[in-house]
Amino acid sequence: MTGIINYGAGNIFSLTAALDRLDIRYGMVNKADELATYDRIIIPGVGHAGAAMQKLQASGLAAYVGQLTKPVLGICVGMQLLTAYSEEGNSPLLDIIPLRTLHFEDRIDEKVPHVGWNRVFQENNCPIFDNIAKDAYFYFVHAYFIEYNTTFTAAFTQYGLKFSAALQDRNFYGVQFHPEKSGTAGEQLLLNFSNLF
């Protein structure tokens, strides 16, 4: 069963609606002792990474996420929380994956935020992309991006520059796009994650 970290910084409804469509069983994680109940964990998130980190710390869950050995998936801001630092609010984050979350502004000529469908190119044979086309489109909404790194990038995309669309480090996974809003490719990714142990 999948646990969704419920720390007040995610659009949980759209995610749970997608999980319901896919018949993926889930429950909410509100405190640290509930983490053990689940086989895998999703960290959702929308909005401001610094504020999300403060909410995660206030929930008491921040100290435990990095210790998890079961599969963990961060979505959008949830993925950014896995990194070391965000320029958004000049915030230290969970520092599980040693990368930085940076602002598009002053780095690209394109409109910020990056909103819409974009092609994602897989790398490093990450299992959450099993049975998904190598250059599938996913839906993005974000003004901050995670720097590209060959060691940790599971997929990249281009929007004025090349950046990490997905990450993997050990049992930790992250996607900058919204799989719950990305049609059949996004649904397949959620199914793939739900089958990880």
C-alpha positions in Angstrom: 0.0 0.0 0.0 1.2 3.5 -0.8 1.4 6.3 1.9 0.9 9.9 0.9 2.7 12.4 3.1 0.0 14.8 4.2 1.9 17.9 5.3 -0.3 20.7 3.9 1.7 21.5 0.8 0.3 19.3 -1.9 -2.6 19.1 -4.2 -3.5 15.7 -2.8 -6.9 15.6 -4.5 -5.6 15.3 -8.1 -3.1 12.6 -7.0 -5.7 10.6 -5.1 -8.1 10.8 -8.0 -5.4 9.3 -10.3 -4.7 6.6 -7.8 -8.4 5.8 -7.5 -8.6 5.5 -11.3 -5.7 3.1 -11.3 -7.1 1.1 -8.3 -3.9 1.8 -6.3 -4.5 1.5 -2.6 -3.3 4.4 -0.5 -3.6 6.1 2.9 -2.4 9.4 4.4 0.7 9.8 6.5 0.2 12.5 9.1 2.9 11.6 11.6 6.2 9.7 11.7 5.0 6.5 13.3 2.5 6.0 10.3 5.4 5.6 7.8 5.9 2.0 8.8 2.3 1.2 7.8 3.1 1.5 4.0 5.2 -0.3 1.4 6.1 2.9 -0.4 5.8 6.7 0.2 4.7 9.6 -2.1 5.7 13.2 -1.2 3.4 15.6 -3.1 3.8 19.3 -3.3 2.9 22.5 -5.1 3.9 26.1 -4.5 6.9 27.3 -2.6 9.7 24.9 -1.7 10.9 26.8 1.3 7.4 27.0 2.8 6.8 23.3 2.0 10.0 22.4 3.8 8.9 24.4 6.9 5.5 22.5 6.8 7.3 19.2 6.5 9.5 20.1 9.5 6.5 21.2 11.5 4.8 17.9 10.8 7.7 16.1 12.4 8.2 14.0 9.3 11.3 15.7 7.8 13.7 14.0 10.1 12.5 10.5 9.1 12.1 10.8 5.3 15.8 10.5 4.6 16.1 7.3 6.7 13.5 5.4 4.7 14.7 2.3 2.9 11.3 1.7 1.0 10.6 3.4 -2.3 9.9 7.1 -2.0 8.5 9.3 -4.8 8.6 13.1 -4.7 6.3 14.9 -7.1 6.9 18.5 -8.3 7.8 20.4 -5.1 8.0 17.0 -3.4 10.9 16.2 -5.8 12.6 19.5 -5.0 12.4 18.7 -1.3 14.7 15.7 -1.9 17.5 18.1 -3.0 20.0 19.9 -0.8 19.0 23.5 -1.4 16.4 25.7 -3.2 16.9 29.3 -4.4 13.2 29.6 -3.6 13.4 31.2 -0.1 17.1 30.5 0.0 16.1 27.3 1.7 18.1 24.2 2.8 16.0 21.1 2.0 16.2 17.4 2.9 19.6 16.9 1.2 18.9 13.3 0.2 20.1 13.9 -3.3 23.0 16.4 -3.5 21.7 18.7 -6.2 20.3 22.3 -6.1 16.9 23.6 -7.1 17.3 26.8 -9.1 15.1 29.5 -10.6 14.6 29.7 -14.4 14.5 33.5 -14.2 17.7 35.2 -15.7 18.8 31.7 -16.9 16.4 31.3 -19.9 14.7 33.5 -22.5 11.4 31.6 -22.4 8.4 32.5 -20.4 8.5 31.7 -16.6 6.9 29.6 -15.2 7.3 26.6 -17.5 3.7 25.4 -18.0 2.5 22.7 -20.4 3.5 19.5 -22.1 7.1 18.7 -22.7 9.0 15.8 -24.0 11.0 13.8 -21.4 14.1 11.8 -22.3 14.9 8.9 -20.1 18.4 8.0 -18.8 19.9 5.3 -16.6 17.1 2.7 -17.0 15.0 4.0 -14.1 12.3 1.5 -13.2 9.5 4.1 -12.8 9.8 4.6 -16.6 9.2 0.9 -17.5 6.8 0.5 -20.5 6.8 4.3 -21.2 8.0 5.6 -24.6 11.6 6.9 -24.5 10.4 10.4 -25.5 7.0 10.6 -23.9 5.3 13.9 -23.1 4.5 14.9 -19.5 2.8 17.9 -18.0 4.8 20.5 -16.2 4.0 23.6 -14.0 7.1 25.1 -12.3 9.3 28.1 -12.1 12.2 26.3 -10.4 14.2 23.4 -11.8 16.7 20.9 -10.6 20.1 21.0 -12.1 21.1 18.3 -14.6 23.5 15.6 -13.3 24.4 12.4 -15.1 24.6 10.4 -11.8 21.2 11.2 -10.4 19.1 12.2 -13.5 16.6 9.5 -14.5 15.2 11.7 -17.3 15.7 15.2 -18.6 13.9 17.8 -20.6 14.7 21.0 -22.3 13.1 24.4 -21.6 15.6 27.0 -22.4 18.2 24.7 -20.8 18.6 21.0 -20.0 17.4 20.1 -16.5 16.3 17.0 -14.5 12.8 16.0 -15.2 13.2 13.0 -13.0 15.8 11.8 -10.4 16.8 8.6 -8.8 19.2 7.9 -5.9 18.9 4.5 -4.3 15.2 4.1 -3.2 14.5 7.8 -3.7 12.7 8.9 -6.9 11.5 12.3 -8.0 9.6 13.8 -10.9 9.3 17.5 -11.7 6.2 17.0 -13.9 2.8 15.9 -12.6 2.2 12.3 -13.5 -1.4 12.6 -12.3 -2.1 15.1 -15.0 0.0 13.5 -17.7 -2.4 11.0 -19.3 -1.5 7.4 -20.0 2.3 8.0 -19.6 1.8 9.5 -16.1 -0.6 6.7 -15.1 1.9 4.1 -16.2 4.6 5.8 -14.1 2.3 5.8 -11.0 1.6 2.1 -11.7 5.3 1.4 -12.0 6.0 3.1 -8.7 3.1 1.2 -7.0 4.8 -2.1 -7.9 8.3 -1.2 -6.5 9.5 -2.9 -3.3 
